[in-house]
Amino acid sequence: MIDQNQPEAESTEVVNVVLTSLVADEAKKDDLSKSHVKKAVAKKDFGKRTGGQNRRKSRELAVKAVYRSMLNQSELGPILRDMTEDPEYSKADEAYFKHLLEAVTTRADELDAKLANFIDRKITELSPVEHAILRVSGCELMFDLSIPYRVVINEGVELAKLYGGTDGHKYINGVLDKLAADVRTSEVDSIRR
């Protein structure tokens, strides 16, 4: 299971404690009130923005890498090397990207077999972009229960809006919704009630 949330939560808490301390020190120097300190710290929402953006970039790079591997029938090593040269690579959560890419690559057959139950055509007839997005999102849905299913679906839809065809995001949404209902039955049922 991909579990990157725990370190992010802990590092966010550490950053907030350090920021509170720094702002409090500055407040003493400038005779600011405690309410000013709380407002200043509240404006510093580092963990959620940075973590979310990093994960989003990681997913985006994973889709590009999976797409490339599907088109070129390439090994993981050269693709991974090529992706490190992508201008967006420095913005991504590198560890999560590598872990996600490896998981999708090693479980591609299992992912395709599961996805085939929820698509209206042969898996080989999917557009390569949609196929790559479904593999990445499907991997997160099936093997990383730490990410809420709604987040996984939303991220897949956003990737389809960026890279897919005109209405590709609607198709991705429908397939991922069905997959989530199958692989995360209790989570989906608890939300839909």
Beta strands, then each sheet from edge to edge (+ up, - down):
end
